[in-house]
Amino acid sequence: MTMRRLFAGLVLVIATSAHAMTGVVTHVTDGDTVWVREDGRKPVSVRLHGVDAPERCQDGDEEATEALSSRLLRRQVHVETHAVDGYGRLVGTVTLGGEDIGEWLVKQGHAWSPGYRNAPGPYADAERLARSRRRGLFARPAIEPKVFRKEHGACPRPSGRSRPATSR
């Protein structure tokens, strides 16, 4: 069996079964991705389920990243994984003391809750609230990341970095 098939099988197993983990947030990559280390293991990248924060090169990214960093960095979180994305990141619901961080980000106006196939996103009510209160991204005209990526492509990766920036 080739390594590629073995990896694909592992991804399929992880993606089709929910997994829970508890660990400390060691890095914040951007407004919707954190690195979590379970005891004695290497940190793993976790993309927050149900949210889409601004891209690294997009207006609002720094605010979203800082909000997530100040809320989670060096704190113990619980992660309920749902899938593995195309970049090999776990996709999961992250909670801190029982509070859903994805919902918190959207309520604060730091991320959108994108829908899928005409279904509202999981935090659609939180997004409506943030929009009505003109919080964060919703205080000014803002372009959703999926539209931004379609118009501008992916943000260039910072030179000389193979891993995300470390917030320490």
Disulfide bonds with the S-S distance in Angstrom:
Cys57-Cys155 1.99
